[in-house]
């Protein structure tokens, strides 16, 4: 069950790390094509710097969260959840529009750097691309870490390991990845996840007395406790309920405002998708 519970964490790290790996891979392939392998060291320098900076930022965010208690903690969780949901949703739709242009844009930037002789620009290009993915990952995982620290760490580690393995296979041409299909499938899963983050963020802001609940409990479908005092499987604190809570924001006794926010998110997604070119 632990493996299922960490699907959200795994998926986020897998997608974000793969995006970073694909960007670096595009630059590596182009530098080889123009016979500028001497610039690899700048590329790797920027990548390493971004990874280290991301780890430092992640530690700082978790340290800050550990210092918060009570209302401040709920406020932090609420704001970070809603911010993560907004950024995640924007990133998904942005990628769907820009995916076909990324390779060409990167190659133009590399050409400009080579022409200008500013070789450190390669390091900056790599740092910016990887660090951006790192910041997004930290933002998305912060809320999950507050709910399930061990699951978040394990899920993130597994996601990173899978990406490193996949990147190796791609470099060695031992595997071919259908990028378009991959991003289409993961986008759907991440939108479901973002909807749950939206509901959870509103719930935490209600807990912090920043938003009105309107109605404290619209319904209560949580089954009663077992005779031994443990939670039933489908209780929001039970094994299955906890998994659904992590993945889709399941709540057995939600506030009305949370329900409105959750439904409202899906309405917005539906409107945006209808306006996207086919």
Helices and strands as residue ranges (DSSP letters): H 2-5, H 7-33, G 37-39, H 40-66, H 70-98, G 99-101, H 102-116, H 120-147, H 149-171, H 179-207, H 239-248, H 256-275
